[in-house]
Structures are given as structure tokens and as C-alpha cells.
Amino acid sequence: MAAAPFDALFRELPKTEFVLRALANERRLQILDCLKHSRKHFRPQVDGDLVEDGVCGVLIAEKKLGVSQPTASGHLNILREAGLLKAKRIKQWTLYRRDEAKIKNAKQTIVRRV
């Protein structure tokens, strides 16, 4: 028997709730905004391309958020766990970029649910 549409919505509830909680913080919204146009907000890095590879978490903390690196890392990890960011290791750095496909999917799910 095929699952009813309600069942599909119910199954995606925990993921949707986690995304909404990730977005319910001004710092995390700032991170997503800065990474949307990373070349505009950050200077070129020695390791990794700002768009292709992502932006160094330390740069995000120091240059845009004005918070400690551990605080920024916590925000970045929440966004990554919610599926809104991708993380990539290059040498000793962790670079972050938006996952546009998952952001689009989250937007569609939120609109459909609300």
C-alpha cells in the first residue's frame, strides 16, 4: 500500500523542525547571507576558492560575526548538520559553502508545510 501524503509530511517533520531551529538565530542567518556572495564579503584565501571550496570558518568568525572561533564553529556545525552548509577540509582549514540544492528543498518544504 502506498504511503499517504500525510505520512510523507510526518516523516520529514524532524528534518524540517531542525532546519527551522537552525534558521532561528541571527548569527546563522548572517553566515548564510555572507556565504551567498562570498567573493563580495571575503578576500581571496591562500588555500581554496571562495566559491568552489568555501570560506574558512576562522575568517567567518573574525571578519563577519565578531565572535570567537569556537562560537562560530558551533553555528557552522548546526547549519551543516541541518544540511544547509557543506564543509570541506583543505590542509588545516575547514571551508564552508552553502548547499544551494538543500536550501532550495528546505524552502519548498517550509512553503508546502506552512
MINUGU-914710 format. One line per 2 residues: number of its first residue (from 1); their letters; for each residue x, y, z of N, C-alpha, C, O. Coordinates in steps of 0.1 Angstrom, whole numbers, plus 2048, in hexadecimal, padded with zeros to 3 digits. Layout:
BEGIN
NUM) A) X Y Z X Y Z X Y Z X Y Z; ...
END
This chain:
BEGIN
1) MA) 808 7F4 800 800 800 800 809 80C 800 813 80D 808; 806 816 7F8 80E 822 7F7 80B 82B 803 800 82C 808
3) AA) 816 832 807 814 83B 812 80C 848 80E 80D 84D 803; 803 84C 817 7FB 858 815 804 864 816 80F 864 81C
5) PF) 800 86F 80F 808 87B 80F 80B 880 81E 815 885 821; 801 87E 827 803 882 835 80F 87A 83B 817 880 842
7) DA) 810 86E 837 81B 866 83D 829 86B 838 832 86C 840; 829 870 82C 836 876 827 839 883 82E 845 885 832
9) LF) 82F 88B 831 831 897 838 835 894 847 83E 89B 84C; 82F 88A 84D 833 886 85A 841 882 85B 848 885 865
11) RE) 846 87A 851 854 875 851 85E 880 850 869 87F 855; 85A 88B 849 864 896 847 863 8A0 852 86B 8A9 852
13) LP) 85A 89E 85C 859 8A8 867 866 8AA 86F 86A 8B6 871; 86C 8A0 873 878 8A2 87B 883 8AA 873 889 8B3 879
15) KT) 885 8A7 867 88F 8AE 85E 88A 8BC 85D 893 8C5 85E; 87E 8BF 85A 879 8CC 858 87A 8D4 865 87E 8E0 865
17) EF) 877 8CE 870 878 8D5 87D 887 8D8 880 889 8E3 885; 890 8CF 87D 89E 8D2 87F 8A3 8DE 876 8AA 8E6 87B
19) VL) 89E 8DE 86A 8A2 8E9 861 89C 8F6 866 8A3 900 867; 890 8F6 86B 88A 902 870 891 907 87D 893 913 87F
21) RA) 895 8FE 885 89D 902 891 8AB 907 88D 8B0 911 893; 8B1 902 883 8BE 907 87E 8BC 915 879 8C5 91D 87B
23) LA) 8B1 918 873 8AF 925 86D 8AA 92F 877 8AA 93B 874; 8A6 92B 883 8A1 934 88D 8AB 93A 895 8AA 93C 8A1
25) NE) 8B6 93F 88F 8C1 945 896 8C7 94F 88D 8CB 94C 881; 8C8 95C 891 8CD 967 889 8DB 964 884 8DE 967 878
27) RR) 8E4 95F 88C 8F2 95C 888 8F2 952 87C 8FA 953 873; 8EA 948 87D 8EA 93D 873 8E4 943 866 8E8 93F 85B
29) LQ) 8DA 94C 867 8D5 953 85B 8E0 95B 855 8E1 95C 849; 8E8 962 85D 8F3 96A 858 8FD 961 851 902 965 846
31) IL) 900 956 856 909 94D 84F 904 949 842 90B 94A 838; 8F7 945 841 8F1 941 834 8F2 94D 82A 8F4 94B 81E
33) DC) 8EF 959 82F 8EF 965 827 8FD 967 821 8FF 96A 815; 907 967 82A 915 96A 826 91A 95F 81C 921 963 812
35) LK) 916 953 81E 91A 948 815 913 948 807 917 942 7FE; 907 94F 807 900 950 7FA 908 957 7EF 907 954 7E4
37) HS) 910 961 7F4 918 969 7EA 926 96A 7F1 92A 975 7F5; 92D 95F 7F2 939 95E 7F9 944 967 7F4 94C 96D 7FB
39) RK) 945 969 7E6 94F 972 7E1 94D 980 7E5 957 988 7E6; 941 984 7E7 93E 992 7EB 942 994 7FA 946 99F 7FD
41) HF) 940 98A 802 942 98B 810 950 988 816 954 98C 820; 958 980 80E 965 97B 813 970 97D 808 96D 97C 7FC
43) RP) 97C 980 80D 987 981 804 98B 973 800 988 969 807; 993 971 7F5 997 964 7F0 9A0 95D 7FB 9A7 964 803
45) QV) 99F 950 7FC 9A6 948 805 9B2 942 7FE 9B2 940 7F2; 9BC 93E 806 9C8 938 801 9C4 929 7FD 9C8 925 7F2
47) DG) 9BC 923 805 9B8 915 802 9A9 914 7FF 9A1 918 808; 9A6 910 7F3 998 90E 7EF 992 91B 7E9 994 926 7ED
49) DL) 989 918 7E0 981 923 7D9 975 926 7E2 96E 91D 7E7; 972 933 7E3 966 937 7EC 959 931 7E7 951 92E 7F0
51) VE) 957 92F 7DA 94A 92A 7D6 94A 91B 7D4 941 914 7D9; 954 916 7CE 955 907 7CB 957 8FF 7D8 951 8F5 7DA
53) DG) 960 904 7E1 964 8FC 7ED 95D 901 7F9 95A 8F9 802; 95B 90E 7FA 955 914 806 95E 91E 80D 969 920 808
55) VC) 959 923 818 960 92D 81F 964 927 82C 95D 91F 833; 970 92B 831 976 926 83D 96E 92A 849 96A 936 84A
57) GV) 96B 921 852 963 924 85E 969 92E 866 961 936 86D; 976 92F 867 97D 939 86F 97A 947 869 978 951 871
59) LI) 97A 948 85C 977 955 856 969 95A 859 966 965 85B; 960 950 858 952 953 85B 950 959 869 949 962 86C
61) AE) 957 952 872 956 956 880 95C 964 883 956 96D 889; 968 966 87D 96F 973 880 96A 97E 878 968 989 87D
63) KK) 968 97C 86B 965 988 862 956 98B 862 953 997 860; 94D 982 863 93F 985 861 936 984 86E 92D 98C 870
65) LG) 939 97B 877 931 979 882 936 980 88F 92E 984 897; 943 983 890 948 989 89B 947 980 8A8 945 986 8B3
67) VS) 947 973 8A6 946 96A 8B1 953 961 8B2 95B 961 8A9; 954 95A 8BD 960 951 8BE 95E 946 8B4 953 943 8AF
69) QP) 96A 940 8B1 96A 935 8A7 961 929 8AC 95A 923 8A4; 962 925 8B9 959 91A 8BD 94A 91D 8BC 943 914 8B9
71) TA) 947 92A 8BE 938 92D 8BD 934 92C 8AE 92A 927 8AB; 93C 932 8A5 939 931 897 939 922 893 930 91E 88B
73) SG) 942 91A 897 942 90C 894 935 905 898 930 8FD 891; 930 909 8A4 923 903 8A8 918 906 89F 910 8FE 89B
75) HL) 917 913 89A 90D 917 891 90F 910 883 905 90C 87D; 91B 90F 87F 91E 909 872 91A 8FA 872 915 8F5 869
77) NI) 91D 8F3 87D 919 8E5 87F 90A 8E3 87F 905 8D9 879; 903 8EC 885 8F4 8EB 885 8EF 8EC 877 8E6 8E4 873
79) LR) 8F4 8F6 870 8F0 8F8 862 8F4 8EC 859 8EC 8E8 850; 8FF 8E6 85C 904 8DB 854 8FB 8CE 857 8F7 8C7 84E
81) EA) 8F8 8CC 864 8F0 8C1 868 8E2 8C2 863 8DB 8B8 860; 8DD 8CE 861 8D0 8D1 85C 8D0 8CF 84C 8C5 8CF 846
83) GL) 8DB 8CD 847 8DD 8CB 838 8DD 8D8 830 8DD 8D7 824; 8DF 8E3 836 8DF 8F0 82F 8ED 8F4 82B 8EF 8FC 822
85) LK) 8F7 8EE 831 905 8F1 82D 90D 8E4 82A 909 8D9 82F; 917 8E5 822 920 8DA 81F 92D 8DE 825 931 8EA 824
87) AK) 935 8D4 82B 942 8D7 830 94C 8CF 829 94A 8C4 825; 958 8D5 827 963 8CF 820 970 8D2 827 973 8DD 82A
89) RI) 978 8C8 829 985 8CA 82F 98F 8CC 825 990 8C4 81B; 997 8D6 826 9A3 8D9 81E 9AE 8DD 828 9AE 8E7 82E
91) KQ) 9B8 8D4 828 9C4 8D5 831 9BE 8D6 83F 9B6 8CD 843; 9C1 8E1 847 9BC 8E2 855 9AF 8E9 856 9A9 8EB 861
93) WT) 9A9 8EE 84A 99D 8F6 84A 991 8EE 847 991 8E4 83F; 986 8F2 84D 979 8ED 849 972 8F9 842 970 904 847
95) LY) 96E 8F6 835 967 900 82D 959 8FD 82C 955 8F1 82B; 950 907 82C 942 905 82C 93C 90D 820 940 918 81C
97) RR) 932 906 81A 92A 90D 80F 91C 908 810 919 8FD 816; 913 910 80A 905 90D 80B 902 901 802 908 8FF 7F8
99) DE) 8F8 8F8 806 8F4 8ED 7FE 8E7 8F2 7F8 8DC 8F1 7FD; 8E8 8F8 7EC 8DC 8FF 7E6 8D1 8F5 7E3 8C5 8F9 7E4
101) AK) 8D4 8E9 7DF 8C9 8E0 7DC 8C1 8DC 7E9 8B5 8DC 7E8; 8C8 8DB 7F4 8C1 8D8 801 8BA 8E4 806 8AF 8E3 80C
103) IK) 8BF 8F0 804 8B8 8FC 808 8AB 8FE 800 8A1 901 806; 8AC 8FB 7F3 8A0 8FC 7EA 896 8F2 7EF 88A 8F5 7F0
105) NA) 89A 8E6 7F2 891 8DB 7F7 88B 8DF 804 87F 8DD 806; 893 8E5 80D 88D 8E9 81A 883 8F4 818 878 8F4 81F
107) KQ) 886 8FE 80F 87C 909 80C 86F 903 807 864 907 80C; 870 8F9 7FE 864 8F3 7F9 85C 8EC 803 84F 8EC 804
109) TI) 863 8E5 80C 85C 8DD 816 855 8E6 820 84A 8E4 824; 85C 8F1 824 856 8FB 82D 849 901 827 83F 902 82E
111) VR) 84A 905 81A 83E 90B 814 833 901 813 827 904 815; 836 8F5 810 82C 8EA 80F 826 8E8 81C 81A 8E5 81D
113) RV) 82D 8E8 827 828 8E5 834 821 8F0 83B 818 8EE 843; 824 8FD 837 81E 908 83D 813 90D 834 80C 916 837
END
